[in-house]
Amino acid sequence: MEVKLIKKIVAGATAVAVTMSLGLASSSGALAATCENPDSLTFAMIPTEESVAELQLYKPVTDRMAKLTGKKIEFFMPTSYASVVEGMLSKFVDVAVLGPYSYVIANSKDKDVEVFATYAKKPGYLQEEGPGYKGVLVSKKGSGLKTIEDLKGRLVGLTDPGSTSGNLVPRVVFSQVIGMDIDKYFKKSVYTGSHELSTVAVHQGKVDAAFVASHRFDNVVAKGEVKLEDFNIIWSSPAIPQDPFVYRSPLCDDIKAKIRETFLGLKEDPNAKAFLKNVKSNTFVAMSSSDYDVIRDLKKAKDARKKKKSN
């Protein structure tokens, strides 16, 4: 009887050992399968007036990414900031260029949206050198609107609900300057859809003033559509970190490393000169989530103001 019992115990222990062994193998397989290794990568960027033209200028970049990662690169043409965010959250988009505010929104909803780089800008008309930019409030010269006080009760242009300098900064930082919500200070605010369109709207008298990003304003001047001297620069915000380049963190580490290399090593690629020239940059710099904490603070302040306003 004792022999039978011992045999049972040994058999049970062997079964447990086999089960544990299989479990460990299964667990190792599961760990190996946790990273994603798709056949193709989908790339998207927040829309601008020149999205189609920018897509052509991005070709050396997407070609470089395809070569380094060994993946086919597909492009998703978005209709708004929100559509790029939704693309990331739904796992349809793998690599993207977001606005700082839209990145913070996306990252708050899904930590798998991970920032890895941005570009360091050359100095321009309003743009200062480095990986930051400013939100500026502009009006048209000759309009008689030269000060913040002149704009009270006027029509102001914003960019997009997901824009940092074209919506978040005006609603939080500028509201602190005027001591009230911008919706109370201005007669009306309208979303134009892009910084470029906001700049042109001011120039054409469709809005009395607009909040635009310094580097986006520079783009319109550089194209010759407007002149710097046609505008009054009424207000500038503190520095804001540049547009974050992001990917989905579940991608396999070697793929993410090659994506980072695509951008961080871009200055060494002679085929990318036209692209870097277009974005007014000499190089890309590495960025991390904490670099955008200033935007998170602004978002918290905006959400708190909105909650207080609704109560």
C-alpha positions as CSV (number, residue, x, y, z in Angstrom):
1,M,0.0,0.0,0.0
2,E,2.9,2.3,0.9
3,V,4.6,1.5,-2.4
4,K,1.4,2.3,-4.3
5,L,1.1,5.6,-2.4
6,I,4.7,6.5,-3.2
7,K,4.1,5.6,-6.9
8,K,1.1,7.9,-6.9
9,I,3.1,10.8,-5.3
10,V,5.9,10.3,-7.7
11,A,3.5,10.2,-10.6
12,G,1.7,13.3,-9.4
13,A,5.0,15.1,-8.9
14,T,6.1,14.1,-12.4
15,A,2.8,15.4,-13.8
16,V,3.2,18.7,-11.9
17,A,6.8,19.0,-13.2
18,V,5.6,18.3,-16.8
19,T,2.8,20.8,-16.4
20,M,5.1,23.4,-15.0
21,S,7.6,22.8,-17.8
22,L,4.9,23.2,-20.4
23,G,3.6,26.2,-18.5
24,L,7.1,27.8,-18.6
25,A,7.5,27.0,-22.3
26,S,4.1,28.5,-22.9
27,S,4.9,31.5,-20.8
28,S,8.2,32.0,-22.7
29,G,6.3,31.7,-26.0
30,A,3.8,34.2,-24.7
31,L,6.6,36.6,-23.7
32,A,8.1,36.2,-27.2
33,A,4.8,37.0,-28.7
34,T,4.1,40.1,-26.7
35,C,5.9,42.4,-29.2
36,E,4.3,43.1,-32.5
37,N,6.1,42.5,-35.8
38,P,3.7,43.6,-38.6
39,D,4.5,43.2,-42.3
40,S,3.9,46.9,-42.8
41,L,3.9,50.1,-40.8
42,T,1.2,52.8,-41.2
43,F,2.5,56.4,-40.9
44,A,0.3,59.5,-40.3
45,M,0.8,63.2,-39.4
46,I,-1.5,65.9,-38.2
47,P,-3.0,67.7,-41.2
48,T,-1.7,71.0,-42.5
49,E,-2.6,73.1,-45.5
50,E,0.2,71.3,-47.3
51,S,-0.3,67.7,-46.2
52,V,-0.2,66.4,-49.8
53,A,3.0,68.4,-50.6
54,E,4.5,67.3,-47.2
55,L,3.7,63.7,-48.1
56,Q,6.0,64.0,-51.1
57,L,8.6,65.7,-49.0
58,Y,8.3,62.9,-46.5
59,K,9.1,60.3,-49.2
60,P,12.9,60.2,-48.4
61,V,12.0,59.7,-44.8
62,T,9.5,56.9,-45.4
63,D,11.9,55.3,-47.9
64,R,14.6,55.4,-45.2
65,M,12.2,53.9,-42.7
66,A,11.3,51.1,-45.1
67,K,14.9,50.3,-45.8
68,L,16.0,50.3,-42.1
69,T,12.9,48.4,-40.8
70,G,12.5,46.1,-43.8
71,K,8.8,46.9,-43.7
72,K,6.4,48.4,-46.3
73,I,5.4,51.9,-45.2
74,E,1.8,52.9,-45.8
75,F,0.5,56.5,-45.4
76,F,-2.8,57.4,-43.7
77,M,-4.2,60.8,-44.8
78,P,-6.0,62.2,-41.8
79,T,-8.8,64.8,-41.8
80,S,-8.1,66.3,-38.3
81,Y,-5.8,66.0,-35.3
82,A,-8.4,63.7,-33.7
83,S,-8.3,61.3,-36.6
84,V,-4.6,60.8,-36.1
85,V,-5.1,60.2,-32.4
86,E,-7.9,57.7,-33.1
87,G,-5.7,56.0,-35.6
88,M,-3.1,55.5,-32.9
89,L,-5.6,54.3,-30.3
90,S,-7.2,51.9,-32.6
91,K,-3.7,50.4,-33.5
92,F,-4.3,51.3,-37.2
93,V,-1.5,53.9,-37.2
94,D,1.9,52.7,-36.0
95,V,4.1,55.8,-36.4
96,A,2.8,59.4,-36.3
97,V,3.6,63.1,-36.0
98,L,1.2,64.6,-33.4
99,G,0.8,68.1,-31.9
100,P,2.0,68.3,-28.3
101,Y,-1.6,68.6,-27.0
102,S,-2.9,65.8,-29.1
103,Y,0.0,63.6,-28.0
104,V,-0.8,64.2,-24.3
105,I,-4.5,63.4,-25.0
106,A,-3.5,60.2,-26.8
107,N,-0.9,59.2,-24.2
108,S,-3.4,59.8,-21.4
109,K,-5.8,57.3,-23.1
110,D,-3.2,54.8,-24.0
111,K,0.3,54.7,-22.6
112,D,1.4,52.6,-25.6
113,V,1.5,55.9,-27.6
114,E,5.2,56.7,-27.0
115,V,7.2,59.8,-28.0
116,F,10.7,59.3,-29.3
117,A,11.9,62.4,-31.1
118,T,11.2,65.9,-32.5
119,Y,13.0,68.3,-34.7
120,A,15.2,71.2,-33.6
121,K,14.1,74.2,-35.5
122,K,16.3,76.8,-37.3
123,P,15.6,80.4,-36.3
124,G,13.0,82.1,-38.6
125,Y,10.8,85.1,-38.8
126,L,9.1,84.4,-35.4
127,Q,10.6,81.0,-34.7
128,E,13.5,80.7,-32.3
129,E,16.2,78.1,-32.7
130,G,15.8,74.8,-30.9
131,P,13.2,72.0,-30.2
132,G,10.5,74.5,-29.1
133,Y,8.1,77.1,-30.5
134,K,5.6,79.7,-29.4
135,G,2.0,80.4,-29.8
136,V,1.5,84.0,-31.1
137,L,-1.5,86.2,-31.4
138,V,-1.5,88.2,-34.6
139,S,-3.6,90.9,-36.2
140,K,-3.4,92.7,-39.5
141,K,-1.5,96.0,-39.7
142,G,-3.8,98.8,-40.6
143,S,-6.7,97.3,-38.8
144,G,-6.3,99.5,-35.8
145,L,-6.0,96.4,-33.6
146,K,-2.6,96.7,-32.0
147,T,-3.1,95.6,-28.4
148,I,-4.9,92.9,-26.4
149,E,-7.4,95.5,-25.2
150,D,-8.2,96.5,-28.9
151,L,-9.3,92.8,-29.5
152,K,-11.9,92.7,-26.8
153,G,-15.3,91.9,-28.4
154,R,-13.7,90.9,-31.7
155,L,-13.6,87.7,-33.8
156,V,-10.6,85.5,-33.2
157,G,-9.3,82.5,-35.1
158,L,-8.3,79.3,-33.4
159,T,-6.8,76.2,-35.2
160,D,-8.3,72.9,-34.1
161,P,-9.6,71.6,-30.8
162,G,-6.6,69.3,-30.6
163,S,-4.0,72.1,-31.3
164,T,-1.6,73.2,-28.5
165,S,-0.8,76.8,-29.6
166,G,-4.0,77.2,-31.6
167,N,-6.4,76.1,-28.8
168,L,-4.9,74.9,-25.5
169,V,-2.5,77.8,-24.9
170,P,-5.1,80.5,-25.7
171,R,-7.7,78.8,-23.4
172,V,-5.3,78.4,-20.5
173,V,-2.2,80.7,-20.7
174,F,-3.9,83.7,-22.5
175,S,-7.0,83.4,-20.3
176,Q,-4.7,84.0,-17.4
177,V,-3.4,87.1,-19.1
178,I,-6.8,88.6,-19.6
179,G,-8.3,87.3,-16.4
180,M,-11.2,85.5,-18.0
181,D,-12.2,82.8,-20.5
182,I,-11.4,83.7,-24.1
183,D,-15.1,82.9,-24.9
184,K,-16.1,85.8,-22.7
185,Y,-13.4,88.2,-23.9
186,F,-13.8,87.8,-27.6
187,K,-17.1,88.2,-29.4
188,K,-16.6,84.8,-31.1
189,S,-13.9,82.3,-31.8
190,V,-13.8,80.0,-34.9
191,Y,-11.7,77.0,-35.8
192,T,-10.0,77.5,-39.1
193,G,-8.5,74.0,-39.5
194,S,-4.8,74.9,-39.6
195,H,-2.3,77.5,-38.6
196,E,-1.7,78.4,-42.2
197,L,-5.4,79.0,-42.8
198,S,-5.6,81.1,-39.6
199,T,-2.7,83.3,-40.8
200,V,-4.3,83.8,-44.2
201,A,-7.7,84.5,-42.6
202,V,-6.2,87.4,-40.6
203,H,-4.5,88.7,-43.7
204,Q,-7.7,88.6,-45.7
205,G,-9.7,90.2,-42.9
206,K,-11.9,87.1,-42.3
207,V,-11.0,87.2,-38.6
208,D,-9.7,90.1,-36.5
209,A,-6.9,88.1,-35.0
210,A,-5.7,84.6,-34.6
211,F,-3.5,82.4,-32.4
212,V,-0.9,80.5,-34.5
213,A,2.3,78.6,-34.0
214,S,5.4,80.6,-34.7
215,H,6.9,78.1,-37.1
216,R,3.7,77.6,-39.0
217,F,3.3,81.3,-39.4
218,D,6.9,81.4,-40.7
219,N,5.9,78.8,-43.3
220,V,3.2,81.1,-44.8
221,V,5.7,84.0,-44.9
222,A,8.4,81.9,-46.5
223,K,6.0,80.8,-49.3
224,G,5.4,84.5,-50.1
225,E,1.6,84.4,-49.3
226,V,2.0,87.1,-46.7
227,K,4.7,89.4,-45.4
228,L,5.9,89.7,-41.8
229,E,5.4,93.4,-41.9
230,D,1.7,92.9,-42.7
231,F,1.1,91.8,-39.1
232,N,1.0,93.0,-35.6
233,I,2.5,90.5,-33.1
234,I,0.3,91.2,-30.1
235,W,1.2,88.4,-27.7
236,S,3.6,85.5,-27.5
237,S,3.4,82.5,-25.2
238,P,6.2,80.8,-23.3
239,A,8.2,78.1,-25.2
240,I,6.3,74.9,-26.1
241,P,8.0,71.6,-27.0
242,Q,7.9,70.8,-30.8
243,D,5.6,68.3,-32.4
244,P,6.3,64.8,-31.0
245,F,7.1,61.9,-33.3
246,V,5.5,58.8,-31.8
247,Y,5.2,55.1,-32.3
248,R,3.2,52.3,-30.6
249,S,5.3,50.8,-27.8
250,P,4.1,47.2,-28.4
251,L,6.1,47.1,-31.6
252,C,9.2,44.9,-31.3
253,D,12.3,46.6,-29.9
254,D,14.4,46.2,-33.0
255,I,11.6,47.8,-35.1
256,K,11.4,50.8,-32.7
257,A,15.2,51.2,-32.7
258,K,15.1,51.4,-36.5
259,I,12.3,53.9,-36.5
260,R,14.3,56.1,-34.0
261,E,17.3,55.7,-36.2
262,T,15.3,56.8,-39.2
263,F,14.7,60.2,-37.7
264,L,17.7,60.7,-35.4
265,G,20.2,59.8,-38.1
266,L,18.3,61.8,-40.8
267,K,20.9,64.6,-41.0
268,E,23.4,62.1,-42.3
269,D,21.2,61.1,-45.2
270,P,21.8,63.2,-48.3
271,N,18.4,62.3,-49.7
272,A,16.7,64.0,-46.7
273,K,18.1,67.5,-47.2
274,A,14.9,68.7,-48.9
275,F,12.8,67.3,-46.0
276,L,14.9,69.0,-43.3
277,K,14.9,72.2,-45.3
278,N,11.1,72.1,-45.5
279,V,10.7,71.7,-41.7
280,K,13.3,74.4,-41.1
281,S,15.5,72.0,-39.2
282,N,19.1,70.7,-39.2
283,T,18.5,67.7,-37.1
284,F,16.1,65.6,-34.9
285,V,16.6,65.2,-31.2
286,A,15.5,62.5,-28.8
287,M,12.4,63.3,-26.6
288,S,10.7,61.5,-23.8
289,S,7.3,61.6,-22.2
290,S,8.4,63.9,-19.4
291,D,9.5,66.6,-21.9
292,Y,5.7,67.1,-22.4
293,D,4.8,67.5,-18.8
294,V,4.3,71.2,-19.3
295,I,1.5,70.4,-21.8
296,R,0.0,68.0,-19.3
297,D,-0.1,70.8,-16.7
298,L,-1.8,73.0,-19.2
299,K,-4.3,70.3,-20.0
300,K,-5.1,69.8,-16.3
301,A,-5.6,73.6,-15.9
302,K,-7.9,73.6,-18.9
303,D,-9.9,70.7,-17.6
304,A,-10.2,72.3,-14.2
305,R,-11.4,75.5,-15.7
306,K,-13.9,73.7,-17.9
307,K,-15.2,71.7,-14.9
308,K,-15.5,74.9,-12.8
309,K,-17.3,76.6,-15.6
310,S,-19.9,73.8,-15.9
311,N,-20.7,73.8,-12.2
